[in-house]
């Protein structure tokens, strides 16, 4: 009797992770679907459910997918661990930064538990439904962009440990979203019509501001709104209500379009400016993580400063203490502290860092 190799697949109940599990099953793996109960998914499922159908908790959706595919499903309650992801989100807003909780979740929560469970059950392979690819370069497994460029999610994975890459499978990396849905339709998967999940999974249950209020009520204190010259032009309603590049909801008439150009947590102040005030060429990032061999000097790359940003040519220079400087060839708009800058060599993601500061030069 041939023993199938085991693969543990992170499953949310949505179409992407469900098709990823189906593809691995068809490739001959003994697939174990791992559902991580964060404690917020039931509320999210209720909020996202169509009005003419009953709410379906994510755990039940995963169970039904497992039944349809004939694979074993395991569900683990990890409420306290996920609460730390939410707490980090609130902490960043309190510092006047705009966090990216999906990157934090992948590093500290999803992949941490995925690898732990794979080791526990003796599975060599782990997988997710992300639209990204694992490619081979000079004999090493590397993370690369998915072929569906608008859907590519490699940006969110830059902090996954390099040691994980040889074990990681990303079955949707060579597919487009329409192809994934068509595959789900052909399989008759119950996840097919589930609404697309939000970028921040807990947002449908807990509004951003209320999350910040729970941990950092001081971040909702009113304060001054300045022009770039320092002149006071109004009052804000708490730093957590603002992010760099924001135009809507400012409540200040200035005679021209104005955007959030700066957030100063120490002074509890927000700076507004015209669009050109948000154009910068240079940034400094910290806690650099490398998925390729760490650079020993400046190098050229295409850099992205947020998920929807088109990667732009830049020179990247390693600094002391796991910091990096990125200087773009042309100014980029709304570089935002708290978001990530990631570096690509053609299709391959080399690494990235958390954005700490940006400069005009």
C-alpha positions in Angstrom: 0.0 0.0 0.0 1.4 3.4 -1.0 1.5 6.0 1.7 0.5 9.4 0.4 2.6 12.4 1.5 0.8 14.6 3.9 0.0 18.3 3.3 -1.6 20.7 5.8 -3.6 23.4 4.1 -4.8 26.5 5.9 -8.5 26.7 5.2 -10.9 29.7 5.9 -14.0 28.3 4.1 -13.5 30.6 1.2 -13.1 29.6 -2.5 -9.3 30.2 -2.6 -8.2 27.9 0.2 -10.9 25.3 -0.8 -9.5 25.1 -4.3 -6.0 25.0 -3.0 -6.9 21.9 -0.9 -8.6 20.3 -3.9 -5.6 20.8 -6.2 -3.3 19.2 -3.7 -5.7 16.3 -3.2 -5.7 15.8 -6.9 -1.9 15.8 -7.0 -1.9 12.8 -4.7 -1.4 14.4 -1.2 -3.1 13.2 1.9 -4.6 16.6 2.6 -5.4 17.8 6.1 -7.4 21.1 6.2 -6.5 23.3 9.2 -9.1 25.9 10.3 -7.8 28.4 12.8 -10.7 29.7 14.8 -9.7 33.3 15.6 -12.9 34.1 17.6 -14.0 36.8 15.1 -14.9 34.6 12.0 -18.4 33.8 13.1 -19.3 37.5 13.4 -17.6 38.2 10.0 -19.6 35.4 8.4 -22.9 36.8 9.8 -22.0 40.3 8.5 -21.1 39.0 5.0 -24.0 36.6 4.6 -26.5 37.4 1.8 -29.8 38.7 3.4 -31.8 35.8 1.9 -29.6 33.0 3.4 -28.9 32.0 7.0 -25.5 33.0 8.5 -22.9 30.3 8.2 -19.9 30.3 10.6 -16.5 29.8 9.0 -15.9 26.6 10.8 -19.1 25.1 9.4 -18.2 26.3 5.9 -14.8 24.6 6.2 -16.4 21.4 7.5 -18.7 21.3 4.4 -15.8 21.9 2.1 -13.9 19.0 3.7 -16.9 16.8 3.3 -17.3 17.7 -0.4 -13.6 17.0 -1.0 -13.3 14.0 1.1 -10.5 15.4 3.2 -9.9 15.5 7.0 -10.5 18.8 8.7 -9.1 19.9 12.0 -10.3 23.1 13.7 -8.2 24.8 16.4 -9.4 27.6 18.7 -6.7 30.2 18.8 -8.5 33.2 20.2 -5.8 34.6 22.5 -3.1 34.3 19.9 -5.2 36.2 17.3 -6.1 38.8 19.9 -2.4 39.7 19.9 -2.6 40.4 16.1 -5.5 42.8 16.9 -3.6 44.4 19.7 -0.6 45.1 17.4 -3.0 46.7 15.0 -4.3 49.1 17.7 -0.8 49.8 19.0 0.3 50.9 15.6 -2.6 53.4 15.2 -1.8 54.8 18.6 1.8 55.5 17.4 0.4 57.5 14.5 1.1 54.7 12.0 -1.1 52.8 9.5 -0.7 49.1 10.2 -0.9 46.1 7.9 -2.4 43.4 10.0 -2.5 40.8 7.2 1.3 40.8 7.1 1.5 40.4 10.9 -1.1 37.7 10.8 0.7 35.7 8.2 4.0 35.9 10.1 2.9 35.5 13.7 -0.3 33.6 13.5 -1.2 31.7 10.3 2.1 30.3 9.3 3.3 29.8 12.9 0.3 27.5 13.6 0.5 25.9 10.1 4.1 24.8 10.6 3.5 23.8 14.2 0.5 21.6 13.2 2.4 20.1 10.2 5.2 19.1 12.5 2.7 17.6 14.9 1.0 15.4 12.3 4.2 14.5 10.4 3.4 16.6 7.2 6.3 17.8 5.2 4.2 20.1 3.1 2.1 23.2 4.1 -0.1 25.2 1.8 -2.3 28.3 1.6 -4.7 29.8 -1.0 -2.5 32.9 -1.6 -2.0 34.1 -5.1 1.8 33.9 -5.2 4.3 31.3 -6.4 7.3 29.3 -5.2 10.0 29.1 -7.8 13.5 27.7 -7.9 16.5 30.0 -8.3 20.0 28.6 -8.1 18.7 25.6 -6.3 16.8 27.5 -3.6 13.0 27.9 -3.1 12.0 31.6 -3.6 8.8 33.5 -3.3 7.5 35.1 -6.5 4.6 37.0 -7.8 1.4 35.2 -8.8 0.6 35.2 -12.5 -2.7 37.0 -11.8 -1.0 40.4 -11.3 -4.0 42.3 -10.0 -4.6 39.6 -7.4 -0.9 38.9 -6.6 -0.5 38.6 -2.8 3.3 38.1 -2.5 3.5 41.5 -0.7 1.6 40.0 2.3 4.1 37.2 2.6 7.4 39.0 2.8 7.8 38.2 6.5 7.3 34.5 6.2 10.4 32.7 7.3 12.8 31.7 4.5 13.1 28.3 6.2 9.4 27.7 5.4 9.7 28.2 1.6 11.0 24.7 0.7 7.9 23.2 2.4 5.4 25.7 1.1 3.0 25.1 -1.7 0.9 27.8 -3.3 -1.4 26.0 -5.7 -3.2 29.1 -6.9 0.0 31.0 -8.0 -0.3 29.8 -11.6 -4.1 30.6 -11.8 -6.3 33.7 -12.1 -9.2 34.3 -9.8 -11.7 33.5 -12.6 -10.0 30.2 -13.1 -10.2 29.5 -9.4 -13.9 30.1 -9.4 -14.4 28.0 -12.5 -12.5 25.1 -10.8 -14.7 25.5 -7.7 -17.8 25.4 -9.8 -16.7 22.3 -11.6 -16.1 20.6 -8.2 -19.4 21.8 -6.9 -17.7 23.3 -3.9 -20.0 24.9 -1.3 -17.5 27.8 -0.9 -18.1 29.0 -4.5 -20.7 31.7 -3.6 -19.2 32.8 -0.4 -18.5 36.6 -0.6 -15.0 37.8 -1.1 -13.3 38.3 2.3 -12.1 41.7 3.3 -8.4 42.6 3.6 -8.8 42.9 7.3 -10.9 39.9 8.5 -11.9 41.4 11.8 -13.1 44.7 10.4 -16.6 43.6 9.6 -17.2 42.8 13.3 -15.1 45.5 15.0 -14.7 48.9 13.3 -11.1 50.2 13.3 -11.8 53.1 15.6 -13.5 50.9 18.2 -10.5 48.5 18.2 -8.2 51.3 18.9 -10.5 52.7 21.5 -10.5 49.4 23.4 -6.7 49.5 23.8 -5.7 53.1 23.4 -8.5 55.5 24.2 -5.9 58.3 24.2 -5.5 57.9 20.4 -9.1 59.3 20.0 -8.3 62.6 21.8 -9.1 65.7 19.7 -6.1 67.7 18.5 -4.9 70.3 16.1 -4.8 70.1 12.3 -1.9 72.0 10.6 -0.9 73.1 7.2 2.7 72.1 6.1 3.8 75.6 7.3 2.6 74.7 10.8 -0.4 77.1 10.8 -3.4 75.6 12.6 -6.4 75.2 10.3 -8.8 73.1 12.4 -9.3 70.3 14.9 -9.2 66.5 14.3 -11.2 63.9 16.2 -8.4 61.5 17.1 -5.3 60.2 15.2 -6.9 56.7 14.7 -9.3 58.3 12.2 -6.6 59.3 9.8 -4.1 57.8 7.4 -1.5 59.2 5.0 -3.1 60.1 1.7 -6.7 60.3 3.1 -8.9 62.9 1.5 -12.4 62.0 2.6 -13.9 62.8 6.0 -11.4 65.6 6.9 -14.1 68.1 7.7 -12.0 71.1 6.7 -12.6 73.4 3.7 -9.3 74.7 2.3 -10.3 75.9 -1.2 -8.4 73.1 -2.9 -8.2 69.3 -2.4 -6.3 68.5 0.7 -4.8 65.2 1.9 -3.4 63.8 5.2 0.3 64.5 4.7 1.5 63.7 8.3 0.5 62.3 11.6 2.4 63.2 14.7 1.5 61.0 17.7 3.8 62.9 20.1 2.1 66.2 19.4 -1.3 64.6 18.7 -1.4 66.6 15.4 -2.4 65.9 11.8 -0.9 67.8 8.9 -2.9 68.4 5.7 -1.4 69.4 2.4 -2.0 69.4 -1.4 -1.3 66.2 -3.4 2.2 67.3 -4.2 3.0 67.4 -0.5 2.7 63.6 -0.4 5.3 62.9 -3.1 8.6 61.6 -1.7 11.6 59.7 -3.1 13.3 58.4 0.0 12.2 56.2 2.9 13.9 54.3 5.8 12.5 51.0 6.9 13.3 48.7 9.9 13.1 45.1 10.8 14.2 44.0 7.4 13.4 40.4 6.5 15.2 38.7 3.6 13.9 35.8 1.6 17.0 35.8 -0.6 20.6 36.0 0.6 20.9 39.3 2.6 22.5 42.0 0.6 26.0 43.3 1.5 25.7 46.6 -0.2 23.3 48.8 -2.3 21.3 47.1 -5.0 18.7 47.9 -7.6 15.2 46.6 -7.3 11.5 47.4 -8.0 9.9 48.4 -4.7 6.3 48.5 -3.5 5.2 50.7 -0.6 1.7 49.2 -0.3 -0.3 46.3 -1.7 -2.0 48.3 -4.5 1.2 50.3 -5.4 2.8 49.5 -8.7 6.4 48.5 -7.9 8.8 51.3 -9.0 12.6 51.3 -9.7 14.7 52.2 -6.7 18.1 51.8 -5.1 18.1 49.9 -1.8 20.9 50.3 0.7 21.2 48.2 3.9 21.8 50.2 7.0 22.8 49.2 10.5 20.4 47.4 12.8 18.3 45.6 10.2 17.3 49.0 8.6 17.2 49.8 4.9 17.1 53.0 2.9 15.1 53.0 -0.3 15.5 55.9 -2.8 13.1 55.8 -5.8 14.1 57.0 -9.2 10.9 59.1 -9.2 8.8 60.5 -6.3 6.1 58.1 -5.0 2.8 59.2 -3.6 1.6 58.6 0.0 4.5 56.6 1.4 3.0 55.6 4.8 4.8 54.7 8.0 3.5 51.4 9.3 3.1 49.9 5.9 5.7 47.7 4.3 8.2 48.3 1.5 9.0 45.1 -0.4 11.7 44.6 -3.0 11.4 42.6 -6.2 14.0 41.3 -8.7 11.8 40.8 -11.7 9.3 38.2 -10.4 11.1 37.2 -7.3 10.5 38.9 -3.9 13.9 39.5 -2.3 12.7 40.9 1.1 11.2 43.9 2.7 10.9 46.1 5.8 8.4 48.2 7.8 8.3 51.8 6.7 9.4 54.1 9.5 9.9 57.5 7.8 9.8 59.1 4.4 11.6 62.2 3.1 11.3 64.6 0.2 14.8 64.1 -1.2 
